[in-house]
């Protein structure tokens, strides 16, 4: 949901539990083939007036800097930016829609955008604002509503596998590239002398849906199609069984634990590139356990299931508020932010990965080992289901996955139960 900066702060605040990981943040993978749906707006040739922006926390400075650079090219425009906490984005948009007031541009997390679309908060994207073919498909899916596109992807992020490279080398094992190799390494970590766990999965810290959706895709399935939710499928059952196996073998903790990635107690987890910076700070400050160095930290793309090695896409989207009285200038600004130069500039300012695919060939990205892995993973991503009811469905996945992890319910029965819950809710449009 939230952007890289917000997640970095959240993880840093609970670094002792980091091995239990974090994953978040998108719609239908065929979305965006034709822009707009009901898009009837137009784009200004030159921006004028005031553009007010609500930026998600951690993104305000970048938008202010970029806004100043845009204003240098459009001297009759002024841009003001207000930061709001990630957790208040939905509530503030609800209030603004109800009152008919609000900013000109609003930022949402990739998994929040559908909710703001559903409440009528966003104007359709006019033709010519962005080239959907230039952007990552899963990012386009995150801005797609029932009838077209309603925001512009600004930056993207995804998750990959972190593993204790030093311990793996001691065991004579390489980084895993398949599910079978992931299971092999997890077992070796957990059963080595002094070992405790093998693979930290996102419970109880975060919702298991955030790994189960990618696992389903890796098995060749999806959790929704154009007709409805699709949980009662062999692929979803396979994903649940793969997930459950780590708990059944005692390789993933069933409750909170002091075992962490840093102390070697939980030597694998799924997360994003910001973790490298967190570990650098820990090591530099002396807070890391003895023997934990940068050479301890390995990171590779997600291991593949029978179909692919898809990961979970996230990121930040920018949309024009439906009640804005300066939509034409706002769309010009968002179109400008989509250009290659501004996408690279964003990376310079924040380290956020560009939503424009060609911009990922930027030399500073290619020179960074962790960003190179992120770039390799990005084409293989699956979006968060971009439907207003997804948060309700994800909560049910978490509830039933917990019972599966404890051996209280079979994966088949859990899939049927989740399907029934999802059918009763629908997509929520």
C-alpha positions in Angstrom: 0.0 0.0 0.0 2.3 2.7 1.3 5.4 4.0 -0.5 9.0 3.0 0.0 9.7 5.7 2.5 6.7 4.8 4.7 7.6 1.2 4.7 11.2 1.9 5.5 10.2 3.8 8.6 7.7 1.2 9.6 10.2 -1.6 9.3 12.9 0.3 11.0 10.6 0.7 14.0 10.3 -3.0 14.4 13.5 -4.3 13.0 13.7 -7.1 15.6 10.7 -8.7 13.9 11.9 -8.1 10.3 12.4 -11.7 9.5 8.7 -12.1 9.6 8.7 -9.6 6.6 6.5 -7.1 5.0 4.7 -7.2 1.7 2.0 -5.0 0.2 0.7 -3.0 -2.5 -2.8 -3.4 -7.8 -6.4 -4.9 -10.6 -6.6 -7.0 -13.7 -3.5 -7.8 -15.7 -5.2 -7.0 -19.0 -6.3 -3.6 -17.8 -5.4 -0.4 -19.6 -5.5 -1.8 -23.2 -7.6 1.3 -24.0 -7.2 4.4 -21.9 -10.0 6.2 -20.3 -13.4 4.6 -20.6 -15.4 7.7 -19.8 -12.4 10.0 -20.1 -13.7 13.2 -21.5 -11.2 15.6 -19.9 -8.5 17.6 -21.7 -4.9 18.5 -20.9 -3.7 22.1 -20.8 -0.9 23.2 -23.2 0.5 25.4 -20.4 -0.3 25.0 -16.7 -1.9 27.9 -14.9 -3.4 28.7 -11.5 -2.8 26.7 -8.3 -2.4 23.0 -8.1 -3.0 21.6 -4.6 -1.6 18.1 -4.0 -2.2 15.7 -1.1 1.0 13.6 -1.0 1.3 10.4 1.0 3.8 10.7 3.9 7.4 10.6 2.8 6.6 11.9 -0.7 6.0 15.6 -0.1 9.6 16.8 -0.5 10.0 15.1 -3.9 6.7 16.5 -5.2 7.6 20.0 -4.0 11.0 19.8 -5.7 9.5 18.4 -8.9 6.7 21.0 -8.7 9.3 23.8 -8.6 11.0 22.4 -11.6 7.6 22.1 -13.4 6.7 25.7 -12.4 10.0 26.9 -14.0 8.6 25.7 -17.3 5.1 26.9 -16.5 5.6 30.3 -14.7 1.8 30.9 -14.4 1.3 27.9 -12.1 1.9 27.4 -8.4 2.0 24.0 -6.7 1.4 23.4 -3.0 1.9 20.0 -1.3 0.4 18.7 1.9 1.6 15.4 3.3 -1.0 13.1 4.9 -0.4 9.8 6.7 -0.8 6.7 4.6 -3.4 5.3 7.0 -5.6 8.4 6.6 -5.7 8.5 2.8 -9.0 6.7 2.5 -10.8 8.6 5.3 -9.7 12.0 4.0 -10.8 11.1 0.5 -14.2 10.0 1.9 -14.6 13.2 3.7 -13.6 15.3 0.7 -16.0 13.4 -1.7 -18.8 13.9 0.8 -18.2 17.6 1.1 -17.4 18.2 -2.6 -14.0 19.7 -1.6 -10.5 18.4 -1.8 -7.2 18.8 -3.6 -6.5 18.9 -7.3 -4.2 15.9 -7.1 -4.3 13.0 -4.6 -1.8 10.3 -4.1 -2.9 6.8 -3.2 -1.1 3.5 -2.6 -1.5 0.9 -5.3 -3.8 -1.1 -3.1 -5.9 2.0 -2.1 -6.6 3.4 -5.5 -9.6 1.1 -6.3 -11.4 2.3 -3.1 -11.0 6.0 -4.0 -12.2 5.2 -7.5 -15.3 3.4 -6.1 -16.2 6.3 -3.9 -16.2 8.7 -7.0 -13.2 10.6 -5.9 -11.1 10.5 -9.0 -11.6 11.9 -12.5 -11.0 9.6 -15.5 -7.6 9.9 -17.2 -7.9 11.8 -20.5 -6.3 10.6 -23.7 -2.7 11.5 -24.1 -1.8 11.8 -20.4 0.2 8.6 -20.4 1.4 5.8 -22.7 0.1 2.6 -21.0 2.4 0.5 -23.1 5.4 2.3 -21.6 4.5 1.4 -18.0 4.5 -1.9 -16.1 1.3 -3.7 -16.8 0.6 -4.5 -13.2 1.0 -0.8 -12.4 -1.6 0.0 -15.0 -3.9 -2.5 -13.5 -3.7 -0.7 -10.1 -5.2 2.5 -11.6 -8.0 0.7 -13.5 -11.6 1.1 -12.4 -14.7 -0.6 -13.8 -14.8 1.6 -16.9 -11.3 2.9 -17.5 -8.2 4.5 -16.0 -8.4 6.9 -13.0 -4.8 7.6 -11.9 -1.3 7.7 -13.2 1.3 5.3 -11.8 4.2 7.4 -10.4 6.6 4.8 -9.0 6.5 1.1 -8.5 8.0 -1.4 -6.1 8.0 -5.2 -5.6 9.4 -7.8 -3.3 12.0 -10.5 -3.7 13.8 -13.1 -1.5 16.4 -12.1 1.1 18.5 -15.0 2.4 21.5 -15.4 4.7 24.1 -15.9 2.0 26.9 -16.6 4.6 24.9 -19.4 6.2 23.8 -20.9 2.9 27.5 -21.0 1.8 28.4 -22.8 5.0 25.7 -25.4 4.1 27.0 -25.7 0.6 23.8 -24.4 -0.9 23.1 -21.6 -3.5 20.3 -19.1 -3.6 17.0 -20.9 -4.5 15.5 -20.4 -7.9 12.5 -22.8 -7.6 10.0 -23.8 -4.9 11.8 -27.1 -4.4 15.1 -25.3 -3.8 13.4 -22.8 -1.5 12.0 -25.7 0.6 15.5 -27.4 0.5 17.2 -24.3 1.8 14.6 -23.6 4.4 14.9 -27.1 5.8 18.7 -26.9 5.8 18.6 -23.6 7.7 16.1 -24.9 10.3 17.8 -28.2 10.9 21.5 -27.1 11.0 23.2 -27.2 14.4 21.9 -24.2 16.3 19.2 -23.6 13.7 15.7 -22.5 14.7 13.6 -21.5 11.7 14.1 -21.5 7.9 11.7 -19.0 6.3 9.9 -16.0 7.9 6.4 -15.7 6.5 4.2 -12.6 7.1 2.2 -13.8 10.1 1.5 -12.5 12.7 3.0 -9.2 11.4 1.1 -8.8 8.2 -1.7 -10.5 6.2 -0.7 -13.8 4.6 -2.6 -12.8 1.5 0.4 -10.7 0.6 2.4 -13.9 -0.2 -0.4 -16.3 -1.0 -1.6 -14.2 -4.0 1.9 -14.3 -5.6 2.2 -18.0 -4.7 -1.1 -18.6 -6.5 0.3 -16.8 -9.6 3.5 -18.8 -9.4 1.4 -21.9 -9.5 -0.3 -20.6 -12.7 -3.6 -19.3 -11.1 -5.3 -16.0 -10.3 -7.6 -15.0 -7.5 -10.1 -13.2 -9.8 -11.2 -13.1 -13.4 -13.6 -10.8 -15.2 -16.6 -12.7 -13.8 -15.7 -12.9 -10.1 -13.4 -14.2 -7.4 -11.6 -17.5 -8.1 -10.3 -19.0 -4.9 -11.7 -22.5 -5.1 -9.2 -23.6 -7.7 -6.3 -26.2 -7.8 -3.8 -23.3 -8.1 -5.0 -21.5 -5.0 -5.1 -24.8 -3.0 -1.5 -25.5 -4.2 -0.4 -22.0 -3.0 -2.0 -22.6 0.4 -0.4 -26.0 0.7 3.0 -24.6 -0.2 2.5 -21.9 2.5 1.3 -24.4 5.1 4.2 -26.7 4.5 6.7 -24.3 6.1 4.7 -24.2 9.3 4.0 -28.0 9.3 7.7 -28.7 9.1 8.4 -26.2 11.9 10.4 -23.9 9.6 8.2 -20.8 10.0 7.2 -19.5 13.4 3.6 -19.9 14.5 3.9 -17.1 17.1 6.0 -14.1 17.8 9.7 -15.0 18.2 13.0 -13.4 19.0 14.5 -15.2 16.0 15.5 -12.7 13.3 17.3 -12.5 10.0 20.2 -10.7 11.7 20.8 -13.2 14.4 20.3 -16.1 12.0 17.3 -17.5 13.7 15.0 -16.9 10.7 17.4 -16.7 7.7 15.0 -16.0 4.8 12.2 -13.6 4.2 10.4 -11.7 1.4 10.7 -7.9 1.3 12.0 -5.0 -0.8 15.2 -3.0 -1.5 14.8 -0.7 1.5 16.0 -3.5 3.7 19.5 -3.2 2.4 19.7 0.4 3.8 18.2 -0.7 7.1 20.9 -3.4 7.5 23.6 -0.9 6.4 22.5 1.4 9.2 22.4 -1.4 11.8 25.9 -2.6 10.9 27.4 1.0 10.8 25.8 1.9 14.2 27.0 -1.3 15.9 23.4 -2.5 16.5 23.9 -5.6 14.4 24.7 -9.0 16.1 28.4 -10.0 16.0 29.3 -11.6 12.6 26.4 -10.0 10.7 27.9 -8.0 7.8 26.8 -6.8 4.4 28.2 -10.0 3.0 25.6 -11.9 5.2 22.8 -10.3 3.2 21.9 -12.1 -0.1 18.9 -11.1 -2.3 17.6 -12.7 -5.4 14.4 -12.7 -7.5 11.5 -14.8 -6.2 11.9 -18.6 -6.7 9.6 -19.9 -9.4 6.6 -22.2 -9.0 5.4 -24.4 -11.8 4.3 -21.4 -13.9 6.5 -18.3 -13.1 8.3 -16.4 -10.3 5.8 -13.6 -10.0 6.1 -11.2 -7.0 3.6 -8.7 -5.6 3.7 -5.2 -7.1 3.2 -2.0 -5.1 3.8 1.6 -5.5 2.3 5.1 -5.6 -0.4 6.5 -7.9 -1.4 10.1 -8.6 -4.9 11.0 -9.7 -6.9 14.2 -10.3 -9.7 14.8 -7.8 -13.1 14.7 -9.5 -14.1 18.1 -7.8 -10.9 19.9 -8.9 -11.5 23.2 -10.7 -8.0 23.0 -12.3 -8.0 19.6 -13.9 -6.4 20.5 -17.2 -3.3 21.9 -15.5 -3.2 19.0 -13.1 -3.2 16.5 -15.9 -0.4 18.4 -17.6 1.7 18.1 -14.4 1.0 14.3 -14.1 1.8 13.8 -17.8 5.1 15.7 -17.2 5.9 13.4 -14.3 5.5 10.4 -16.6 8.4 11.6 -18.9 11.6 9.7 -18.8 13.6 12.6 -17.4 11.3 13.1 -14.4 11.1 9.4 -13.7 14.9 9.3 -13.4 14.8 12.5 -11.4 12.4 10.8 -8.9 14.9 8.0 -8.4 17.6 10.5 -7.7 15.5 12.3 -5.2 14.0 9.3 -3.3 15.3 6.0 -4.6 11.8 5.1 -5.8 11.8 2.8 -8.8 10.3 4.3 -11.9 6.9 3.2 -13.2 8.1 3.9 -16.8 9.9 0.7 -18.0 12.6 2.4 -20.1 13.6 4.6 -17.2 14.8 1.4 -15.3 17.8 1.4 -17.6 19.1 4.5 -15.8 22.8 4.0 -15.0 22.5 4.6 -11.2 19.9 1.8 -11.1 22.1 -0.5 -13.1 25.0 0.2 -10.8 23.1 -0.8 -7.7 23.2 -4.6 -6.9 19.8 -4.5 -5.1 18.1 -2.3 -7.7 19.4 -4.6 -10.4 17.5 -7.5 -8.6 14.4 -5.3 -8.3 14.7 -4.5 -12.1 15.0 -8.2 -12.9 11.9 -8.9 -10.7 9.7 -6.1 -12.0 8.5 -7.7 -15.3 7.4 -10.7 -13.3 4.8 -9.2 -11.0 1.2 -9.7 -10.1 -1.1 -6.9 -9.0 -3.1 -6.7 -5.8 -6.7 -7.3 -6.9 -7.8 -3.8 -7.7 -11.3 -4.0 -6.4 -12.9 -2.0 -3.6 -13.7 -5.1 -1.6 -10.2 -6.5 -1.7 -9.4 -5.5 1.9 -12.4 -7.5 3.2 -11.4 -10.5 1.1 -7.7 -10.3 2.1 -8.8 -10.3 5.8 -10.7 -13.5 5.2 -7.6 -15.1 3.5 -5.6 -14.2 6.6 -8.2 -15.7 8.9 -8.4 -19.0 7.0 -4.6 -19.1 6.3 -4.0 -18.9 10.0 -6.2 -22.0 10.5 -4.4 -23.8 7.7 -1.0 -22.9 9.2 -2.0 -24.4 12.6 -3.3 -27.6 10.9 -6.9 -26.9 11.9 -8.3 -26.8 8.4 -7.2 -28.3 5.1 -6.2 -26.1 2.2 -9.1 -27.5 0.1 -11.7 -26.6 2.8 -10.1 -23.2 3.3 -10.3 -22.4 -0.4 -14.0 -23.3 -0.5 -14.7 -21.2 2.6 -12.8 -18.2 1.2 -14.7 -18.6 -2.1 -18.0 -18.5 -0.3 -17.0 -15.4 1.6 -15.8 -13.7 -1.6 -18.9 -14.6 -3.5 -21.1 -13.0 -0.9 -19.1 -9.7 -1.1 -18.4 -9.5 -4.8 -16.0 -6.9 -6.3 -17.5 -4.0 -4.5 -18.0 -1.6 -7.4 
